[in-house]
Protein backbone atom coordinates (compact mmCIF):
# COMPACT_ATOMS: atom_id res chain seq x y z
CA UNK A 1 0.00 0.00 0.00
CA UNK A 2 2.89 2.39 0.73
CA UNK A 3 4.07 1.84 -2.86
CA UNK A 4 0.69 2.85 -4.30
CA UNK A 5 0.53 5.91 -2.04
CA UNK A 6 4.00 7.01 -3.14
CA UNK A 7 3.14 6.66 -6.84
CA UNK A 8 -0.08 8.64 -6.41
CA UNK A 9 1.64 11.40 -4.44
CA UNK A 10 4.34 11.76 -7.09
CA UNK A 11 1.70 11.95 -9.80
CA UNK A 12 -0.26 14.60 -7.92
CA UNK A 13 2.85 16.72 -7.40
CA UNK A 14 3.65 16.56 -11.11
CA UNK A 15 0.10 17.32 -12.18
CA UNK A 16 -0.40 20.20 -9.76
CA UNK A 17 2.82 21.86 -10.88
CA UNK A 18 5.42 21.15 -8.27
CA UNK A 19 7.67 23.41 -10.36
CA UNK A 20 6.69 26.60 -12.11
CA UNK A 21 5.79 26.27 -15.78
CA UNK A 22 8.44 28.84 -16.69
CA UNK A 23 11.12 26.56 -15.22
CA UNK A 24 10.02 23.39 -17.03
CA UNK A 25 12.26 21.97 -19.77
CA UNK A 26 11.65 23.56 -23.15
CA UNK A 27 10.17 20.33 -24.53
CA UNK A 28 7.57 20.14 -21.74
CA UNK A 29 4.05 21.35 -22.49
CA UNK A 30 1.25 22.14 -20.06
CA UNK A 31 -2.20 21.41 -21.50
CA UNK A 32 -5.58 22.16 -19.96
CA UNK A 33 -9.18 22.34 -21.09
CA UNK A 34 -12.75 22.17 -19.81
CA UNK A 35 -15.52 20.22 -21.55
CA UNK A 36 -19.20 20.82 -20.91
CA UNK A 37 -20.97 17.56 -21.78
CA UNK A 38 -24.71 16.87 -21.93
CA UNK A 39 -24.22 13.36 -20.49
CA UNK A 40 -21.14 11.43 -19.36
CA UNK A 41 -20.75 8.18 -21.30
CA UNK A 42 -17.95 5.62 -20.97
CA UNK A 43 -17.63 2.65 -23.30
CA UNK A 44 -21.35 2.63 -23.98
CA UNK A 45 -22.47 3.09 -20.38
CA UNK A 46 -24.09 6.15 -18.82
CA UNK A 47 -22.92 7.68 -15.52
CA UNK A 48 -24.99 10.17 -13.57
CA UNK A 49 -28.35 11.77 -14.32
CA UNK A 50 -27.35 15.24 -15.51
CA UNK A 51 -24.86 17.15 -17.71
CA UNK A 52 -21.26 17.15 -16.50
CA UNK A 53 -18.31 19.51 -16.40
CA UNK A 54 -15.10 17.68 -17.31
CA UNK A 55 -11.76 19.43 -16.64
CA UNK A 56 -8.38 18.13 -17.83
CA UNK A 57 -4.84 19.15 -16.91
CA UNK A 58 -1.69 17.40 -18.09
CA UNK A 59 2.06 17.71 -18.52
CA UNK A 60 3.60 16.44 -21.73
CA UNK A 61 7.34 15.90 -22.01
CA UNK A 62 8.71 14.12 -25.04
CA UNK A 63 6.79 10.89 -25.51
CA UNK A 64 5.41 10.87 -21.95
CA UNK A 65 2.21 12.48 -20.67
CA UNK A 66 0.98 12.57 -17.06
CA UNK A 67 -2.44 14.01 -16.38
CA UNK A 68 -5.67 14.24 -14.45
CA UNK A 69 -9.23 14.25 -15.79
CA UNK A 70 -12.47 14.74 -13.89
CA UNK A 71 -16.23 14.52 -14.36
CA UNK A 72 -18.73 16.28 -12.09
CA UNK A 73 -22.47 16.12 -12.79
CA UNK A 74 -24.50 19.30 -12.25
CA UNK A 75 -26.93 17.52 -9.92
CA UNK A 76 -24.09 15.89 -7.90
CA UNK A 77 -25.27 12.40 -8.87
CA UNK A 78 -21.81 11.38 -10.13
CA UNK A 79 -18.16 12.32 -9.84
CA UNK A 80 -14.95 10.78 -11.13
CA UNK A 81 -11.26 11.69 -11.02
CA UNK A 82 -8.81 9.83 -13.25
CA UNK A 83 -5.02 9.96 -13.04
CA UNK A 84 -3.09 8.65 -16.01
CA UNK A 85 0.34 8.07 -17.46
CA UNK A 86 0.82 7.66 -21.21
CA UNK A 87 3.66 6.85 -23.58
CA UNK A 88 3.17 7.88 -27.21
CA UNK A 89 4.85 6.94 -30.45
CA UNK A 90 3.72 8.07 -33.92
CA UNK A 91 1.51 4.98 -34.26
CA UNK A 92 0.93 3.65 -30.72
CA UNK A 93 -0.23 4.87 -27.33
CA UNK A 94 0.34 2.93 -24.09
CA UNK A 95 -1.69 4.07 -21.07
CA UNK A 96 -2.06 3.35 -17.36
CA UNK A 97 -5.19 4.74 -15.68
CA UNK A 98 -6.42 5.02 -12.11
CA UNK A 99 -10.20 5.48 -12.30
CA UNK A 100 -11.24 6.94 -8.93
CA UNK A 101 -15.04 7.04 -8.61
CA UNK A 102 -16.03 8.18 -5.11
CA UNK A 103 -19.61 8.52 -3.93
CA UNK A 104 -20.97 12.09 -4.33
CA UNK A 105 -20.68 12.61 -0.56
CA UNK A 106 -17.32 10.75 -0.39
CA UNK A 107 -18.78 8.15 1.95
CA UNK A 108 -16.58 5.01 2.02
CA UNK A 109 -14.39 6.64 -0.63
CA UNK A 110 -11.03 7.23 1.00
CA UNK A 111 -8.49 8.15 -1.67
CA UNK A 112 -5.63 6.22 -0.05
CA UNK A 113 -7.67 3.03 0.38
CA UNK A 114 -6.16 0.70 -2.23
CA UNK A 115 -7.58 -2.56 -0.88
CA UNK A 116 -8.82 -4.18 -4.11
CA UNK A 117 -11.74 -5.79 -2.24
CA UNK A 118 -13.29 -2.49 -1.15
CA UNK A 119 -11.50 0.43 -2.84
CA UNK A 120 -13.29 2.66 -5.34
CA UNK A 121 -10.07 2.84 -7.35
CA UNK A 122 -10.08 0.87 -10.60
CA UNK A 123 -6.81 0.36 -12.48
CA UNK A 124 -6.74 -0.03 -16.25
CA UNK A 125 -3.94 -0.68 -18.73
CA UNK A 126 -4.46 -0.18 -22.44
CA UNK A 127 -2.69 -0.20 -25.79
CA UNK A 128 -3.93 1.71 -28.82
CA UNK A 129 -2.90 1.65 -32.46
CA UNK A 130 -3.69 5.23 -33.48
CA UNK A 131 -3.67 4.83 -37.24
CA UNK A 132 -2.36 7.43 -39.68
CA UNK A 133 -3.62 9.86 -42.32
CA UNK A 134 -3.50 7.29 -45.12
CA UNK A 135 -5.02 4.56 -42.92
CA UNK A 136 -7.32 6.28 -40.35
CA UNK A 137 -8.22 3.11 -38.48
CA UNK A 138 -7.56 2.71 -34.73
CA UNK A 139 -7.56 -0.37 -32.51
CA UNK A 140 -7.59 -0.20 -28.70
CA UNK A 141 -7.36 -3.00 -26.14
CA UNK A 142 -7.97 -2.37 -22.43
CA UNK A 143 -7.78 -4.61 -19.35
CA UNK A 144 -9.08 -3.70 -15.89
CA UNK A 145 -6.67 -5.42 -13.52
CA UNK A 146 -7.26 -4.11 -9.99
CA UNK A 147 -10.27 -2.86 -8.07
CA UNK A 148 -13.45 -3.87 -6.28
CA UNK A 149 -15.71 -2.70 -9.11
CA UNK A 150 -14.30 -5.43 -11.38
CA UNK A 151 -14.84 -8.32 -8.97
CA UNK A 152 -17.42 -11.06 -9.56
CA UNK A 153 -19.92 -12.64 -7.18
CA UNK A 154 -17.09 -14.80 -5.74
CA UNK A 155 -15.00 -11.66 -5.11
CA UNK A 156 -12.46 -12.72 -7.76
CA UNK A 157 -10.84 -10.20 -10.09
CA UNK A 158 -12.44 -10.56 -13.54
CA UNK A 159 -9.81 -8.73 -15.61
CA UNK A 160 -12.60 -7.32 -17.76
CA UNK A 161 -11.37 -6.63 -21.27
CA UNK A 162 -12.61 -4.09 -23.79
CA UNK A 163 -11.71 -3.90 -27.48
CA UNK A 164 -12.57 -0.89 -29.63
CA UNK A 165 -12.20 -0.44 -33.37
CA UNK A 166 -12.34 3.12 -34.72
CA UNK A 167 -12.38 4.93 -38.04
CA UNK A 168 -12.36 8.62 -38.95
CA UNK A 169 -13.25 10.48 -42.13
CA UNK A 170 -14.66 13.76 -43.45
CA UNK A 171 -18.23 14.22 -44.66
CA UNK A 172 -19.35 17.59 -46.01
CA UNK A 173 -16.18 19.17 -44.68
CA UNK A 174 -16.87 17.95 -41.12
CA UNK A 175 -14.77 15.40 -39.26
CA UNK A 176 -16.54 12.23 -38.19
CA UNK A 177 -15.33 9.37 -36.00
CA UNK A 178 -16.90 5.93 -35.81
CA UNK A 179 -16.30 3.28 -33.15
CA UNK A 180 -17.43 -0.20 -32.24
CA UNK A 181 -16.53 -1.54 -28.79
CA UNK A 182 -16.88 -5.09 -27.53
CA UNK A 183 -15.93 -7.37 -24.67
CA UNK A 184 -14.47 -10.77 -25.65
CA UNK A 185 -15.62 -12.66 -22.55
CA UNK A 186 -17.64 -12.40 -19.34
CA UNK A 187 -16.74 -9.46 -17.15
CA UNK A 188 -17.91 -6.08 -15.94
CA UNK A 189 -19.24 -5.07 -19.37
CA UNK A 190 -21.47 -8.11 -19.97
CA UNK A 191 -21.95 -11.76 -19.02
CA UNK A 192 -20.60 -13.03 -22.36
CA UNK A 193 -18.86 -11.92 -25.55
CA UNK A 194 -20.84 -8.99 -26.89
CA UNK A 195 -20.80 -5.58 -28.58
CA UNK A 196 -21.42 -2.96 -25.89
CA UNK A 197 -20.70 0.32 -27.66
CA UNK A 198 -21.50 1.70 -31.12
CA UNK A 199 -20.69 5.38 -31.54
CA UNK A 200 -20.68 8.10 -34.19
CA UNK A 201 -19.28 11.56 -33.37
CA UNK A 202 -19.21 14.70 -35.50
CA UNK A 203 -16.72 17.50 -34.76
CA UNK A 204 -17.22 21.15 -35.64
CA UNK A 205 -16.11 24.65 -34.64
CA UNK A 206 -18.51 27.50 -33.98
CA UNK A 207 -16.84 30.76 -35.03
CA UNK A 208 -18.01 33.90 -33.23
CA UNK A 209 -15.25 36.32 -34.30
CA UNK A 210 -11.88 36.08 -36.01
CA UNK A 211 -10.29 35.75 -32.57
CA UNK A 212 -12.87 33.57 -30.79
CA UNK A 213 -14.36 30.20 -31.65
CA UNK A 214 -15.58 27.14 -29.74
CA UNK A 215 -14.90 23.49 -30.64
CA UNK A 216 -18.08 21.43 -30.36
CA UNK A 217 -19.03 17.82 -30.98
CA UNK A 218 -22.18 15.79 -31.16
CA UNK A 219 -22.39 12.05 -30.61
CA UNK A 220 -24.87 9.24 -31.17
CA UNK A 221 -24.16 6.19 -28.97
CA UNK A 222 -25.95 2.85 -28.87
CA UNK A 223 -25.33 0.13 -26.29
CA UNK A 224 -26.80 -3.06 -27.83
CA UNK A 225 -26.64 -4.89 -24.49
CA UNK A 226 -28.72 -2.41 -22.49
CA UNK A 227 -30.64 -1.34 -25.64
CA UNK A 228 -30.09 2.31 -24.75
CA UNK A 229 -29.49 5.08 -27.27
CA UNK A 230 -27.87 8.41 -26.32
CA UNK A 231 -27.58 11.66 -28.26
CA UNK A 232 -24.95 13.87 -26.64
CA UNK A 233 -23.45 17.30 -27.19
CA UNK A 234 -20.24 18.83 -25.86
CA UNK A 235 -18.45 22.20 -25.90
CA UNK A 236 -14.72 22.59 -25.25
CA UNK A 237 -13.52 25.75 -23.51
MOHUFEN-V944454 format. One record per residue. RES is the residue in one small letter. SS is DSSP state (hx for helix, st for strand, lp for the rest). NEAR is the number of other C-alpha atoms within 12 Angstrom. Layout:
# MOHUFEN-V944454
<<RES | SS | NEAR> <RES | SS | NEAR>>
This chain:
# MOHUFEN-V944454
<<x | lp | 14> <x | hx | 12> <x | hx | 11> <x | hx | 20> <x | hx | 16> <x | hx | 14> <x | hx | 19> <x | hx | 29> <x | hx | 18> <x | hx | 19> <x | hx | 26> <x | hx | 25> <x | hx | 20> <x | hx | 29> <x | hx | 31> <x | lp | 23> <x | lp | 24> <x | lp | 16> <x | lp | 15> <x | lp | 16> <x | hx | 20> <x | hx | 13> <x | hx | 13> <x | lp | 17> <x | lp | 15> <x | lp | 12> <x | lp | 16> <x | st | 23> <x | st | 25> <x | st | 28> <x | st | 22> <x | st | 22> <x | st | 21> <x | st | 24> <x | st | 29> <x | st | 30> <x | st | 32> <x | lp | 31> <x | lp | 36> <x | st | 35> <x | st | 35> <x | st | 23> <x | lp | 32> <x | lp | 37> <x | st | 27> <x | st | 28> <x | st | 25> <x | lp | 27> <x | lp | 19> <x | lp | 23> <x | lp | 28> <x | st | 32> <x | st | 31> <x | st | 32> <x | st | 27> <x | st | 29> <x | st | 28> <x | st | 32> <x | st | 35> <x | st | 28> <x | st | 22> <x | lp | 17> <x | lp | 21> <x | st | 22> <x | st | 31> <x | st | 39> <x | st | 38> <x | st | 38> <x | st | 31> <x | st | 32> <x | st | 37> <x | st | 34> <x | st | 28> <x | lp | 21> <x | lp | 16> <x | lp | 21> <x | lp | 24> <x | lp | 30> <x | st | 33> <x | st | 36> <x | st | 31> <x | st | 35> <x | st | 37> <x | st | 36> <x | st | 34> <x | st | 29> <x | st | 24> <x | st | 21> <x | lp | 19> <x | lp | 15> <x | lp | 21> <x | st | 21> <x | st | 26> <x | st | 27> <x | st | 30> <x | st | 29> <x | st | 32> <x | st | 36> <x | st | 33> <x | st | 36> <x | lp | 34> <x | lp | 30> <x | lp | 22> <x | lp | 21> <x | lp | 13> <x | lp | 17> <x | lp | 12> <x | lp | 16> <x | lp | 23> <x | lp | 18> <x | lp | 28> <x | lp | 23> <x | lp | 23> <x | lp | 28> <x | lp | 22> <x | lp | 25> <x | lp | 21> <x | lp | 22> <x | lp | 29> <x | lp | 33> <x | st | 36> <x | st | 38> <x | st | 34> <x | st | 31> <x | st | 28> <x | st | 29> <x | st | 27> <x | st | 28> <x | st | 27> <x | lp | 26> <x | lp | 21> <x | lp | 18> <x | lp | 14> <x | lp | 10> <x | lp | 15> <x | lp | 22> <x | st | 23> <x | st | 27> <x | st | 28> <x | st | 31> <x | st | 28> <x | st | 31> <x | st | 31> <x | st | 33> <x | st | 29> <x | st | 32> <x | lp | 33> <x | hx | 31> <x | hx | 32> <x | hx | 33> <x | st | 26> <x | lp | 20> <x | lp | 13> <x | lp | 10> <x | lp | 15> <x | lp | 19> <x | st | 25> <x | lp | 26> <x | lp | 28> <x | lp | 35> <x | st | 35> <x | st | 37> <x | st | 32> <x | st | 33> <x | st | 29> <x | st | 30> <x | st | 28> <x | st | 26> <x | st | 23> <x | st | 17> <x | st | 13> <x | lp | 10> <x | lp | 11> <x | st | 17> <x | st | 22> <x | st | 24> <x | st | 28> <x | st | 28> <x | st | 32> <x | st | 30> <x | st | 35> <x | st | 36> <x | st | 32> <x | lp | 24> <x | lp | 21> <x | lp | 22> <x | lp | 28> <x | lp | 33> <x | lp | 37> <x | lp | 28> <x | lp | 19> <x | lp | 17> <x | lp | 20> <x | st | 27> <x | st | 31> <x | st | 37> <x | st | 36> <x | st | 35> <x | st | 35> <x | st | 29> <x | st | 31> <x | st | 28> <x | st | 27> <x | st | 25> <x | st | 21> <x | st | 17> <x | st | 12> <x | lp | 10> <x | lp | 9> <x | lp | 8> <x | lp | 8> <x | lp | 11> <x | st | 15> <x | st | 22> <x | st | 23> <x | st | 26> <x | st | 27> <x | st | 28> <x | st | 30> <x | st | 27> <x | st | 34> <x | st | 30> <x | st | 29> <x | lp | 23> <x | lp | 23> <x | lp | 19> <x | lp | 15> <x | st | 18> <x | st | 23> <x | st | 28> <x | st | 24> <x | st | 27> <x | st | 27> <x | st | 30> <x | st | 28> <x | st | 25> <x | lp | 20>>
